[in-house]
Every structure is written in structure tokens, then in C-alpha cells.
Amino acid sequence: MRRCLLWIFSTAAFISLVKGVSGDTAGPSSRDIKRHLMPVPRQLTLISKSRLSFGPDLSIAMAGYRESRLERAARRLLDRLSARTGVPLSLLIDDPETADLAFRCRGSGSAFPALGSPESYALSLSGRQVLIEAPGPLGILRGIETFCQPVETTQGGFALPAVMRLVESAYAAARHPHDPGLELLAVDTFREDRPYGWQPNAPYIWEIREEGGERAFHLTAAGPSGPVRAPRSWALLQEYDVSDFVFSGRMRCFAALDNPHRDLVVVFHFQDPTHFYYVHFSASSDESHNIIGLVDGRDRVKINLEPAGKSTVRLTDHDYHDFKVTYESSSGMISAYLDDMAAPILTAADRTFSHGRVGIGSFDDTGSFDTIILWGKVWKGKDHD
């Protein structure tokens, strides 16, 4: 899983293009765009019917792993765009920070495509730059194809529809590598200026900020107290009500290092503010810290199997930590991981809630979250259990 957390899925692609939106409002609908993309995207949402305009000064650069195959692909891209638009394009530069379009390849791949080769990629906006990222060269090639397909000729250049997000899953089945019953539902690296698809309980304390050249979803203050003792701040993925799931990402706690109760949480099977589970990652272990908690109409209770004071604590610094939380409906087994994705630090078996939404937050601290990935089974009601 740690090749790069964003790339554990095999086939999802995201477009988040908001650069250079022109005043032309006669752009195509999301249905029109989907009809002209191959493979057909599973999800596509437009910011507006505007277009993203580029001119003859379009520049391309590469970052990370480089090889002749990628250099040839960049030149072919310029040639293809020139042929389609009639606009001469030839600018390859060495500075990926200033280029209009950058390829960021995380590592090498096989010389020839093979079954199981990673084809995943992300196509997104980073600052004022369109960025194609992938774990290997094959993903970059796939991203280039998606970039090219919706291109339209304009006067003096070319344009793309102002797509907010596109999820493409037809290069191969988007199934979890260890549980084929789980579908890839969401990936968010917070490239947009706003947290699309998230529902915070207190929107005014959540925002997307840039840190160290990367964007993350920041919890800036503690949320309001509720009617029961439970986490005060959370943001839920609003579209997905799931039963079984694997929910992962990165988290960083901003609380003082001398605070033994510093925490961040993962909320899941959320029904309402007084009915849900949560995993409490903390710097100390006791009856209420570093636990799996159940909120069932009253103050939270510890339900994890590890004795109070005996669970492993790792949220002890200001660094990012990888996290993962899983739930299996057949057994009611809940497992929570921090840093080590092979050995859970917290476990529980409970079936109080069989489904619900998932999210991130804190009991009463601040922090940031990045590279959120949700695999899951969408709950369809009792008749479909």
C-alpha cells in the first residue's frame, strides 16, 4: 500500500481543472462530455459551462522519474494538439513548477504493459498548473489520453471543458485488491479550493490550505459541543452510505506535543450526531483516549478489545501519519491502523450500526488530512443486505 497512498487503486482518474476559465458560457453539458470520452467516466461534474483556454505558449515539463518513453509521449502530445487545433506547439521546458502542464511520475515501470501493471493516474489542478501524476509511466500515458479527448479548437488556441471532477474506472475493474467485493468510491487529494463532496458539521472551521507545496484539508478549531460526550468536529463524505469499507489517508495533528490527550478521529457508520462509531487516535491510552468509541444516544463508550492503557499510541508528533480503518459486516470486525498498515493498533467486534457515512475529524483538537481513499459496499437497505 505504501508505494504511494494515492495509487493503491488500479484504475481511478480524477480531473479537477479550474484554470483559465473563459467567459464563453456555451460549453457542453456533463452528459455531452461523458459521451465523447473513452472509457466512459463513472462520474463527471461540471463547475460551469465555461471552458478552460490555452494558447500557443502552452508549456510541458516532467518531474520525478524520467525516461525516453515519457519524453516521446510529451512530444506526441504537442504534435497531436497542434494537428487538431492548427496552433503550433513545441515548448518543452525543464521547470515543472512553471509549466502549464506537468507530468509527475513516481517511479519506473515495466518496459511493456503487462497484466497487473499499474495504470492509475490523477489529473488535477495544482495552483495554476494542470498536473498528471502516476505511480509509473503507464499511468502517465493513460492520463495524457484523457487530457486530449475533450480538447476543442478555439480562436488562437484550444480549450477543455471546465470539469470539476471526473472519475474514470473503465481501464480495468475498480475493485479492492484484497476484497473484490469493495468498490472504489472516493479519492480526494484536495486540489480544489473548496471541499467538494464533504459535509462538515461546522463548515467555518474547515478549509483547504496549502502547506509545503501540497494542499490538505485543515481542521482549524474545535467544533461546538453536542448533546452527548463525543467528537466535536467532523467532516463526512456526503455521497456514500456504506456497510463494509476500507477508509484510508494521511493525518497530522497540530495540538501541542506536551498534550497527552491530543487526537484526531475517523468517524464511520454515521447515522446522526448522537449515533455513530469513531476511531480515536491519540498520544496516550486510557478509557477514553486511543480507543474505538461507540456513540449510541449517550456519552461515548470504549468498545475496542485492547485494555485501557494498553493500546499502541503513535500520534505523538507534528508529522503526517498514514491511517486505515476497516469494517467487515460478516463479523462486525473493526480494525484501525496507524503507520503500520499490516498490524492494527485497535480492534473491536460490534454490530450496533451496520452502515452509515464515513469521515474525519477530532474530539477537540486541530489538524490536517490528505489523500483520502474510500473503498466500500454501498448500503442499499434491508431488502438488499
VOBASE-137873 format. One record per residue (C-alpha): x, y, z; residue in three letters; residue number from 1. Coordinates in Angstrom, 2 decimals. Example, Ala and Ser with C-alpha at 12.3 -4.5 7.8 and 13.67 -1.06 7.14 Angstrom:
+---------+---------+---------+------+------+
!      px !      py !      pz ! numi ! donu !
+---------+---------+---------+------+------+
!   12.30 !   -4.50 !    7.80 !  ALA !    1 !
!   13.67 !   -1.06 !    7.14 !  SER !    2 !
+---------+---------+---------+------+------+
END
This chain:
+---------+---------+---------+------+------+
!      px !      py !      pz ! numi ! donu !
+---------+---------+---------+------+------+
!    0.00 !    0.00 !    0.00 !  MET !    1 !
!    2.86 !    2.40 !    0.59 !  ARG !    2 !
!    4.13 !    2.64 !   -2.97 !  ARG !    3 !
!    2.15 !    5.84 !   -2.83 !  CYS !    4 !
!   -1.09 !    6.01 !   -0.94 !  LEU !    5 !
!   -2.93 !    7.71 !   -3.76 !  LEU !    6 !
!   -2.13 !    4.90 !   -6.13 !  TRP !    7 !
!   -3.35 !    1.79 !   -4.33 !  ILE !    8 !
!   -6.38 !    1.75 !   -6.58 !  PHE !    9 !
!   -5.90 !    0.33 !  -10.02 !  SER !   10 !
!   -8.00 !    2.49 !  -12.24 !  THR !   11 !
!   -9.40 !    5.75 !  -10.90 !  ALA !   12 !
!   -8.61 !    9.03 !  -12.62 !  ALA !   13 !
!   -9.55 !   12.47 !  -11.45 !  PHE !   14 !
!   -9.75 !   15.72 !  -13.39 !  ILE !   15 !
!  -10.03 !   18.93 !  -11.42 !  SER !   16 !
!   -9.49 !   21.74 !  -13.92 !  LEU !   17 !
!  -10.34 !   25.28 !  -12.95 !  VAL !   18 !
!   -7.54 !   27.17 !  -14.69 !  LYS !   19 !
!   -8.11 !   29.90 !  -17.26 !  GLY !   20 !
!  -11.90 !   29.72 !  -17.38 !  VAL !   21 !
!  -13.09 !   31.85 !  -20.25 !  SER !   22 !
!  -16.26 !   33.90 !  -20.47 !  GLY !   23 !
!  -17.66 !   31.57 !  -23.09 !  ASP !   24 !
!  -20.71 !   30.00 !  -21.45 !  THR !   25 !
!  -21.80 !   27.90 !  -24.41 !  ALA !   26 !
!  -19.81 !   24.90 !  -23.29 !  GLY !   27 !
!  -21.05 !   21.32 !  -23.34 !  PRO !   28 !
!  -23.00 !   19.58 !  -20.60 !  SER !   29 !
!  -21.52 !   16.83 !  -18.45 !  SER !   30 !
!  -23.59 !   14.33 !  -20.44 !  ARG !   31 !
!  -22.04 !   15.60 !  -23.70 !  ASP !   32 !
!  -18.53 !   15.31 !  -22.30 !  ILE !   33 !
!  -19.09 !   11.79 !  -20.96 !  LYS !   34 !
!  -20.39 !   10.67 !  -24.35 !  ARG !   35 !
!  -17.13 !   11.76 !  -26.00 !  HIS !   36 !
!  -14.73 !   10.20 !  -23.51 !  LEU !   37 !
!  -13.47 !    6.65 !  -23.78 !  MET !   38 !
!  -13.55 !    4.82 !  -21.44 !  PRO !   39 !
!  -16.83 !    6.38 !  -20.29 !  VAL !   40 !
!  -16.34 !    8.04 !  -16.89 !  PRO !   41 !
!  -18.30 !    6.73 !  -13.95 !  ARG !   42 !
!  -18.78 !   10.23 !  -12.51 !  GLN !   43 !
!  -18.34 !   13.70 !  -14.01 !  LEU !   44 !
!  -19.45 !   17.04 !  -12.61 !  THR !   45 !
!  -19.02 !   20.43 !  -14.26 !  LEU !   46 !
!  -18.16 !   23.60 !  -12.37 !  ILE !   47 !
!  -19.98 !   25.53 !  -15.10 !  SER !   48 !
!  -20.45 !   25.52 !  -18.85 !  LYS !   49 !
!  -17.32 !   27.63 !  -19.27 !  SER !   50 !
!  -14.16 !   26.37 !  -20.94 !  ARG !   51 !
!  -10.51 !   26.32 !  -19.95 !  LEU !   52 !
!   -8.47 !   28.18 !  -22.55 !  SER !   53 !
!   -4.86 !   27.57 !  -23.60 !  PHE !   54 !
!   -2.80 !   29.37 !  -26.23 !  GLY !   55 !
!    0.31 !   28.73 !  -28.33 !  PRO !   56 !
!    2.53 !   29.36 !  -25.29 !  ASP !   57 !
!    1.41 !   26.12 !  -23.61 !  LEU !   58 !
!    4.45 !   24.56 !  -21.91 !  SER !   59 !
!    5.05 !   21.00 !  -20.72 !  ILE !   60 !
!    7.58 !   19.74 !  -18.17 !  ALA !   61 !
!    8.37 !   16.48 !  -16.38 !  MET !   62 !
!    9.12 !   15.84 !  -12.71 !  ALA !   63 !
!   10.19 !   12.74 !  -10.85 !  GLY !   64 !
!   11.14 !    9.62 !  -12.77 !  TYR !   65 !
!   12.08 !   10.29 !  -16.40 !  ARG !   66 !
!   12.66 !    8.03 !  -19.36 !  GLU !   67 !
!   12.62 !    8.30 !  -23.13 !  SER !   68 !
!    9.11 !    6.83 !  -23.35 !  ARG !   69 !
!    7.71 !    9.79 !  -21.39 !  LEU !   70 !
!    9.70 !   12.33 !  -23.38 !  GLU !   71 !
!    8.35 !   10.86 !  -26.61 !  ARG !   72 !
!    4.82 !   10.95 !  -25.16 !  ALA !   73 !
!    5.19 !   14.66 !  -24.32 !  ALA !   74 !
!    6.32 !   15.45 !  -27.86 !  ARG !   75 !
!    3.49 !   13.38 !  -29.34 !  ARG !   76 !
!    1.04 !   15.30 !  -27.18 !  LEU !   77 !
!    2.29 !   18.61 !  -28.53 !  LEU !   78 !
!    2.15 !   17.28 !  -32.09 !  ASP !   79 !
!   -1.39 !   15.95 !  -31.62 !  ARG !   80 !
!   -2.68 !   19.18 !  -30.15 !  LEU !   81 !
!   -1.00 !   21.17 !  -32.93 !  SER !   82 !
!   -2.56 !   18.94 !  -35.59 !  ALA !   83 !
!   -6.03 !   19.11 !  -34.06 !  ARG !   84 !
!   -6.07 !   22.84 !  -33.35 !  THR !   85 !
!   -3.81 !   24.27 !  -36.05 !  GLY !   86 !
!   -1.83 !   26.06 !  -33.34 !  VAL !   87 !
!    1.95 !   25.42 !  -33.40 !  PRO !   88 !
!    3.04 !   23.97 !  -30.06 !  LEU !   89 !
!    6.58 !   22.91 !  -29.31 !  SER !   90 !
!    7.54 !   24.21 !  -25.88 !  LEU !   91 !
!    9.14 !   21.60 !  -23.61 !  LEU !   92 !
!   10.79 !   23.17 !  -20.57 !  ILE !   93 !
!   12.84 !   21.89 !  -17.63 !  ASP !   94 !
!   10.97 !   23.65 !  -14.82 !  ASP !   95 !
!    7.92 !   21.64 !  -13.70 !  PRO !   96 !
!    6.98 !   24.41 !  -11.26 !  GLU !   97 !
!    6.21 !   26.94 !  -14.00 !  THR !   98 !
!    4.92 !   24.69 !  -16.79 !  ALA !   99 !
!    1.25 !   24.81 !  -17.79 !  ASP !  100 !
!    1.11 !   21.01 !  -17.94 !  LEU !  101 !
!    3.40 !   18.84 !  -15.82 !  ALA !  102 !
!    3.89 !   15.08 !  -15.64 !  PHE !  103 !
!    4.92 !   13.72 !  -12.27 !  ARG !  104 !
!    5.94 !   10.07 !  -12.48 !  CYS !  105 !
!    6.59 !    8.41 !   -9.12 !  ARG !  106 !
!    8.70 !    5.52 !  -10.34 !  GLY !  107 !
!    9.73 !    3.19 !  -13.13 !  SER !  108 !
!    7.56 !    0.53 !  -14.71 !  GLY !  109 !
!    7.95 !   -2.47 !  -16.95 !  SER !  110 !
!    9.21 !   -1.85 !  -20.47 !  ALA !  111 !
!    5.99 !   -3.32 !  -21.89 !  PHE !  112 !
!    2.43 !   -3.28 !  -20.48 !  PRO !  113 !
!    1.58 !   -6.46 !  -18.61 !  ALA !  114 !
!   -1.36 !   -7.82 !  -16.67 !  LEU !  115 !
!   -1.36 !   -6.11 !  -13.29 !  GLY !  116 !
!    0.80 !   -3.16 !  -14.36 !  SER !  117 !
!   -0.36 !    0.00 !  -12.50 !  PRO !  118 !
!   -2.43 !    2.16 !  -14.86 !  GLU !  119 !
!   -3.80 !    4.60 !  -12.28 !  SER !  120 !
!   -3.28 !    8.34 !  -12.53 !  TYR !  121 !
!   -4.66 !   11.64 !  -11.28 !  ALA !  122 !
!   -5.21 !   14.66 !  -13.50 !  LEU !  123 !
!   -5.78 !   17.74 !  -11.39 !  SER !  124 !
!   -5.14 !   21.43 !  -10.92 !  LEU !  125 !
!   -2.30 !   22.44 !   -8.59 !  SER !  126 !
!   -2.13 !   26.19 !   -8.24 !  GLY !  127 !
!   -2.13 !   27.43 !  -11.83 !  ARG !  128 !
!   -0.85 !   24.19 !  -13.30 !  GLN !  129 !
!   -2.53 !   21.13 !  -14.78 !  VAL !  130 !
!   -0.78 !   18.12 !  -13.27 !  LEU !  131 !
!   -0.81 !   14.48 !  -14.37 !  ILE !  132 !
!    0.51 !   12.22 !  -11.60 !  GLU !  133 !
!    1.01 !    8.46 !  -11.72 !  ALA !  134 !
!    2.95 !    5.71 !   -9.97 !  PRO !  135 !
!    4.58 !    4.67 !  -13.25 !  GLY !  136 !
!    4.92 !    5.57 !  -16.94 !  PRO !  137 !
!    1.81 !    3.64 !  -17.99 !  LEU !  138 !
!   -0.37 !    5.82 !  -15.78 !  GLY !  139 !
!    1.12 !    8.97 !  -17.33 !  ILE !  140 !
!    0.26 !    7.65 !  -20.79 !  LEU !  141 !
!   -3.33 !    6.97 !  -19.68 !  ARG !  142 !
!   -3.61 !   10.47 !  -18.21 !  GLY !  143 !
!   -2.41 !   12.03 !  -21.45 !  ILE !  144 !
!   -5.18 !   10.24 !  -23.34 !  GLU !  145 !
!   -7.83 !   11.61 !  -21.00 !  THR !  146 !
!   -6.34 !   15.10 !  -21.28 !  PHE !  147 !
!   -6.51 !   15.00 !  -25.09 !  CYS !  148 !
!  -10.01 !   13.70 !  -25.65 !  GLN !  149 !
!  -12.22 !   16.70 !  -24.74 !  PRO !  150 !
!   -9.94 !   19.28 !  -26.41 !  VAL !  151 !
!  -11.83 !   21.75 !  -28.62 !  GLU !  152 !
!  -10.41 !   24.26 !  -31.10 !  THR !  153 !
!  -10.84 !   27.94 !  -30.25 !  THR !  154 !
!   -9.72 !   31.15 !  -31.93 !  GLN !  155 !
!   -5.96 !   31.29 !  -31.40 !  GLY !  156 !
!   -5.70 !   28.18 !  -29.25 !  GLY !  157 !
!   -7.66 !   25.32 !  -27.70 !  PHE !  158 !
!   -9.84 !   24.70 !  -24.68 !  ALA !  159 !
!  -11.17 !   21.98 !  -22.40 !  LEU !  160 !
!  -14.50 !   21.89 !  -20.57 !  PRO !  161 !
!  -14.29 !   23.29 !  -17.03 !  ALA !  162 !
!  -14.54 !   19.92 !  -15.39 !  VAL !  163 !
!  -14.61 !   19.86 !  -11.61 !  MET !  164 !
!  -14.09 !   16.15 !  -11.18 !  ARG !  165 !
!  -14.06 !   13.10 !  -13.38 !  LEU !  166 !
!  -13.83 !    9.57 !  -12.09 !  VAL !  167 !
!  -12.86 !    7.06 !  -14.76 !  GLU !  168 !
!  -12.88 !    3.38 !  -13.98 !  SER !  169 !
!  -13.01 !    1.52 !  -17.25 !  ALA !  170 !
!   -9.34 !    0.75 !  -17.90 !  TYR !  171 !
!   -9.92 !   -2.17 !  -15.53 !  ALA !  172 !
!  -12.44 !   -3.04 !  -12.83 !  ALA !  173 !
!  -12.06 !   -0.68 !   -9.87 !  ALA !  174 !
!  -12.06 !   -3.36 !   -7.19 !  ARG !  175 !
!  -10.11 !   -3.58 !   -3.97 !  HIS !  176 !
!   -7.03 !   -5.81 !   -4.47 !  PRO !  177 !
!   -7.71 !   -7.78 !   -1.27 !  HIS !  178 !
!  -11.53 !   -7.73 !   -1.27 !  ASP !  179 !
!  -13.13 !   -7.85 !   -4.72 !  PRO !  180 !
!  -16.49 !   -7.01 !   -3.13 !  GLY !  181 !
!  -15.35 !   -3.45 !   -2.36 !  LEU !  182 !
!  -15.65 !   -0.75 !   -5.00 !  GLU !  183 !
!  -13.52 !    2.34 !   -5.22 !  LEU !  184 !
!  -15.93 !    5.10 !   -4.19 !  LEU !  185 !
!  -13.87 !    8.19 !   -3.48 !  ALA !  186 !
!  -10.36 !    9.61 !   -3.68 !  VAL !  187 !
!   -9.62 !   13.17 !   -2.61 !  ASP !  188 !
!   -6.23 !   14.90 !   -2.61 !  THR !  189 !
!   -7.87 !   18.31 !   -2.05 !  PHE !  190 !
!   -6.68 !   20.02 !   -5.22 !  ARG !  191 !
!   -9.76 !   22.25 !   -5.41 !  GLU !  192 !
!  -10.18 !   25.48 !   -3.49 !  ASP !  193 !
!  -13.33 !   24.15 !   -1.84 !  ARG !  194 !
!  -14.03 !   20.75 !   -0.22 !  PRO !  195 !
!  -16.44 !   19.38 !   -2.81 !  TYR !  196 !
!  -18.23 !   16.24 !   -1.64 !  GLY !  197 !
!  -17.65 !   16.85 !    2.08 !  TRP !  198 !
!  -20.24 !   17.73 !    4.70 !  GLN !  199 !
!  -18.68 !   19.29 !    7.84 !  PRO !  200 !
!  -20.75 !   19.67 !   10.98 !  ASN !  201 !
!  -19.26 !   23.17 !   11.34 !  ALA !  202 !
!  -18.12 !   24.40 !    7.87 !  PRO !  203 !
!  -16.49 !   27.54 !    9.27 !  TYR !  204 !
!  -13.70 !   25.52 !   10.95 !  ILE !  205 !
!  -12.72 !   23.51 !    7.85 !  TRP !  206 !
!  -10.76 !   24.78 !    4.87 !  GLU !  207 !
!   -8.33 !   23.65 !    2.19 !  ILE !  208 !
!   -4.88 !   25.14 !    2.71 !  ARG !  209 !
!   -1.52 !   24.72 !    1.05 !  GLU !  210 !
!    1.39 !   23.51 !    3.16 !  GLU !  211 !
!    4.81 !   22.59 !    1.89 !  GLY !  212 !
!    3.66 !   22.96 !   -1.70 !  GLY !  213 !
!    0.77 !   20.49 !   -1.21 !  GLU !  214 !
!   -2.84 !   21.10 !   -0.35 !  ARG !  215 !
!   -4.63 !   19.46 !    2.56 !  ALA !  216 !
!   -8.00 !   19.63 !    4.34 !  PHE !  217 !
!   -7.46 !   21.59 !    7.55 !  HIS !  218 !
!   -9.48 !   21.49 !   10.74 !  LEU !  219 !
!   -8.73 !   24.93 !   12.16 !  THR !  220 !
!  -10.57 !   24.92 !   15.50 !  ALA !  221 !
!  -12.60 !   22.71 !   17.81 !  ALA !  222 !
!  -16.24 !   22.37 !   16.89 !  GLY !  223 !
!  -19.27 !   23.05 !   19.09 !  PRO !  224 !
!  -20.17 !   20.70 !   21.93 !  SER !  225 !
!  -23.12 !   18.42 !   21.30 !  GLY !  226 !
!  -25.80 !   16.87 !   23.50 !  PRO !  227 !
!  -23.57 !   13.88 !   24.38 !  VAL !  228 !
!  -19.86 !   13.45 !   25.07 !  ARG !  229 !
!  -18.49 !   12.66 !   21.59 !  ALA !  230 !
!  -16.13 !   14.11 !   18.94 !  PRO !  231 !
!  -16.98 !   17.76 !   18.37 !  ARG !  232 !
!  -15.62 !   18.20 !   14.83 !  SER !  233 !
!  -16.17 !   16.05 !   11.77 !  TRP !  234 !
!  -16.46 !   16.22 !    8.01 !  ALA !  235 !
!  -18.31 !   13.39 !    6.25 !  LEU !  236 !
!  -18.10 !   12.12 !    2.68 !  LEU !  237 !
!  -21.65 !   13.06 !    1.85 !  GLN !  238 !
!  -22.42 !   10.75 !   -1.08 !  GLU !  239 !
!  -21.68 !    7.32 !    0.34 !  TYR !  240 !
!  -23.60 !    5.25 !    2.87 !  ASP !  241 !
!  -21.51 !    2.09 !    3.23 !  VAL !  242 !
!  -21.52 !   -1.19 !    5.11 !  SER !  243 !
!  -18.15 !   -2.93 !    4.58 !  ASP !  244 !
!  -15.35 !   -0.49 !    3.85 !  PHE !  245 !
!  -11.64 !    0.32 !    3.84 !  VAL !  246 !
!  -11.06 !    4.00 !    4.59 !  PHE !  247 !
!   -7.51 !    5.38 !    4.46 !  SER !  248 !
!   -5.50 !    8.56 !    4.20 !  GLY !  249 !
!   -2.97 !   10.74 !    5.98 !  ARG !  250 !
!   -3.46 !   12.79 !    9.14 !  MET !  251 !
!   -1.41 !   15.35 !   11.03 !  ARG !  252 !
!   -2.28 !   16.65 !   14.50 !  CYS !  253 !
!   -1.43 !   20.28 !   15.36 !  PHE !  254 !
!   -2.01 !   20.08 !   19.13 !  ALA !  255 !
!    0.91 !   20.82 !   21.47 !  ALA !  256 !
!    3.36 !   17.96 !   21.82 !  LEU !  257 !
!    3.12 !   18.08 !   25.62 !  ASP !  258 !
!   -0.64 !   17.44 !   25.45 !  ASN !  259 !
!   -1.08 !   13.71 !   26.19 !  PRO !  260 !
!   -4.69 !   13.83 !   25.01 !  HIS !  261 !
!   -4.00 !   15.29 !   21.54 !  ARG !  262 !
!   -6.14 !   13.48 !   18.98 !  ASP !  263 !
!   -7.63 !   13.06 !   15.53 !  LEU !  264 !
!  -10.53 !   10.76 !   14.70 !  VAL !  265 !
!  -12.09 !    8.73 !   11.92 !  VAL !  266 !
!  -15.90 !    8.68 !   12.08 !  VAL !  267 !
!  -17.84 !    5.83 !   10.46 !  PHE !  268 !
!  -21.31 !    4.31 !   10.16 !  HIS !  269 !
!  -22.55 !    7.79 !   11.00 !  PHE !  270 !
!  -26.34 !    7.98 !   11.41 !  GLN !  271 !
!  -26.71 !   11.33 !   13.14 !  ASP !  272 !
!  -24.71 !   13.41 !   15.68 !  PRO !  273 !
!  -25.57 !   11.03 !   18.52 !  THR !  274 !
!  -25.32 !    7.68 !   16.72 !  HIS !  275 !
!  -22.01 !    6.60 !   15.13 !  PHE !  276 !
!  -18.66 !    4.88 !   15.68 !  TYR !  277 !
!  -15.29 !    6.59 !   15.75 !  TYR !  278 !
!  -11.62 !    5.66 !   15.99 !  VAL !  279 !
!   -9.73 !    7.94 !   18.35 !  HIS !  280 !
!   -6.02 !    8.17 !   17.52 !  PHE !  281 !
!   -4.17 !    9.83 !   20.39 !  SER !  282 !
!   -0.84 !   10.28 !   22.18 !  ALA !  283 !
!   -1.95 !    8.36 !   25.26 !  SER !  284 !
!   -4.06 !    5.31 !   26.02 !  SER !  285 !
!   -6.81 !    5.06 !   28.65 !  ASP !  286 !
!  -10.56 !    4.53 !   28.88 !  GLU !  287 !
!  -11.33 !    7.42 !   26.51 !  SER !  288 !
!   -8.13 !    8.02 !   24.51 !  HIS !  289 !
!   -6.72 !    5.91 !   21.70 !  ASN !  290 !
!   -9.89 !    3.84 !   21.50 !  ILE !  291 !
!  -12.65 !    2.71 !   19.19 !  ILE !  292 !
!  -15.70 !    4.50 !   20.53 !  GLY !  293 !
!  -19.44 !    3.93 !   20.20 !  LEU !  294 !
!  -21.86 !    6.86 !   20.42 !  VAL !  295 !
!  -25.35 !    5.39 !   20.76 !  ASP !  296 !
!  -27.63 !    8.15 !   22.01 !  GLY !  297 !
!  -25.46 !    8.75 !   25.07 !  ARG !  298 !
!  -21.88 !    9.59 !   26.01 !  ASP !  299 !
!  -19.31 !    7.58 !   24.07 !  ARG !  300 !
!  -18.11 !    4.27 !   25.41 !  VAL !  301 !
!  -14.93 !    2.34 !   24.64 !  LYS !  302 !
!  -15.60 !   -0.86 !   22.68 !  ILE !  303 !
!  -12.14 !   -1.90 !   21.46 !  ASN !  304 !
!  -10.68 !   -5.15 !   22.71 !  LEU !  305 !
!   -7.36 !   -3.69 !   23.89 !  GLU !  306 !
!   -7.38 !   -2.95 !   27.66 !  PRO !  307 !
!   -7.44 !    0.71 !   28.69 !  ALA !  308 !
!   -3.88 !    1.99 !   28.86 !  GLY !  309 !
!   -2.51 !   -0.88 !   26.76 !  LYS !  310 !
!   -3.26 !    0.16 !   23.16 !  SER !  311 !
!   -0.36 !    1.33 !   20.99 !  THR !  312 !
!   -0.11 !    5.13 !   20.64 !  VAL !  313 !
!    1.61 !    6.83 !   17.70 !  ARG !  314 !
!    0.06 !   10.28 !   17.30 !  LEU !  315 !
!    2.90 !   11.86 !   19.28 !  THR !  316 !
!    4.38 !   14.43 !   16.87 !  ASP !  317 !
!    3.53 !   17.00 !   14.22 !  HIS !  318 !
!    4.30 !   14.71 !   11.29 !  ASP !  319 !
!    1.85 !   13.14 !    8.87 !  TYR !  320 !
!    0.76 !    9.60 !    9.73 !  HIS !  321 !
!   -0.86 !    7.08 !    7.40 !  ASP !  322 !
!   -4.14 !    5.72 !    8.73 !  PHE !  323 !
!   -6.58 !    3.00 !    7.74 !  LYS !  324 !
!   -9.88 !    1.86 !    9.25 !  VAL !  325 !
!  -11.76 !   -1.24 !    8.06 !  THR !  326 !
!  -15.13 !   -2.83 !    8.81 !  TYR !  327 !
!  -16.37 !   -6.31 !    7.89 !  GLU !  328 !
!  -20.13 !   -6.77 !    8.18 !  SER !  329 !
!  -19.97 !  -10.56 !    8.30 !  SER !  330 !
!  -18.14 !  -10.50 !   11.63 !  SER !  331 !
!  -18.67 !   -6.93 !   12.82 !  GLY !  332 !
!  -14.88 !   -6.66 !   12.99 !  MET !  333 !
!  -13.42 !   -3.15 !   13.15 !  ILE !  334 !
!   -9.67 !   -2.64 !   12.70 !  SER !  335 !
!   -7.71 !    0.61 !   12.93 !  ALA !  336 !
!   -4.16 !    1.12 !   11.71 !  TYR !  337 !
!   -1.67 !    3.96 !   12.10 !  LEU !  338 !
!    1.65 !    3.96 !   10.21 !  ASP !  339 !
!    1.89 !    0.17 !   10.07 !  ASP !  340 !
!   -0.75 !   -0.93 !    7.57 !  MET !  341 !
!   -0.26 !   -4.62 !    8.34 !  ALA !  342 !
!   -0.86 !   -4.66 !   12.10 !  ALA !  343 !
!   -3.88 !   -2.87 !   13.64 !  PRO !  344 !
!   -3.38 !   -0.93 !   16.85 !  ILE !  345 !
!   -7.10 !   -1.03 !   17.73 !  LEU !  346 !
!   -9.70 !   -3.75 !   17.13 !  THR !  347 !
!  -13.34 !   -4.27 !   18.04 !  ALA !  348 !
!  -16.29 !   -6.50 !   17.17 !  ALA !  349 !
!  -19.64 !   -4.73 !   17.20 !  ASP !  350 !
!  -22.82 !   -4.65 !   15.10 !  ARG !  351 !
!  -24.75 !   -1.80 !   16.67 !  THR !  352 !
!  -24.69 !    0.07 !   13.36 !  PHE !  353 !
!  -24.44 !   -1.91 !   10.13 !  SER !  354 !
!  -23.92 !    1.02 !    7.76 !  HIS !  355 !
!  -23.54 !    4.78 !    7.51 !  GLY !  356 !
!  -21.30 !    7.51 !    6.24 !  ARG !  357 !
!  -17.59 !    7.89 !    6.97 !  VAL !  358 !
!  -15.45 !   10.92 !    7.69 !  GLY !  359 !
!  -12.59 !   12.58 !    9.53 !  ILE !  360 !
!  -12.29 !   14.98 !   12.44 !  GLY !  361 !
!  -11.22 !   15.40 !   16.05 !  SER !  362 !
!  -12.59 !   15.29 !   19.54 !  PHE !  363 !
!  -11.36 !   18.80 !   20.35 !  ASP !  364 !
!   -8.04 !   19.43 !   18.53 !  ASP !  365 !
!   -6.87 !   20.76 !   15.16 !  THR !  366 !
!   -5.04 !   19.07 !   12.30 !  GLY !  367 !
!   -4.98 !   18.34 !    8.60 !  SER !  368 !
!   -5.93 !   15.42 !    6.36 !  PHE !  369 !
!   -4.80 !   14.41 !    2.89 !  ASP !  370 !
!   -5.03 !   11.63 !    0.28 !  THR !  371 !
!   -8.38 !   10.26 !    1.42 !  ILE !  372 !
!   -9.47 !    6.97 !   -0.20 !  ILE !  373 !
!  -12.71 !    5.09 !    0.38 !  LEU !  374 !
!  -13.35 !    1.54 !   -0.81 !  TRP !  375 !
!  -16.73 !    0.20 !    0.19 !  GLY !  376 !
!  -20.02 !   -1.57 !   -0.38 !  LYS !  377 !
!  -22.83 !    0.93 !   -0.84 !  VAL !  378 !
!  -25.71 !    0.11 !    1.51 !  TRP !  379 !
!  -28.99 !   -0.36 !   -0.35 !  LYS !  380 !
!  -31.37 !   -1.02 !    2.50 !  GLY !  381 !
!  -32.64 !   -4.07 !    4.36 !  LYS !  382 !
!  -34.04 !   -5.70 !    1.24 !  ASP !  383 !
!  -30.56 !   -5.78 !   -0.26 !  HIS !  384 !
!  -28.48 !   -6.84 !    2.75 !  ASP !  385 !
+---------+---------+---------+------+------+
END
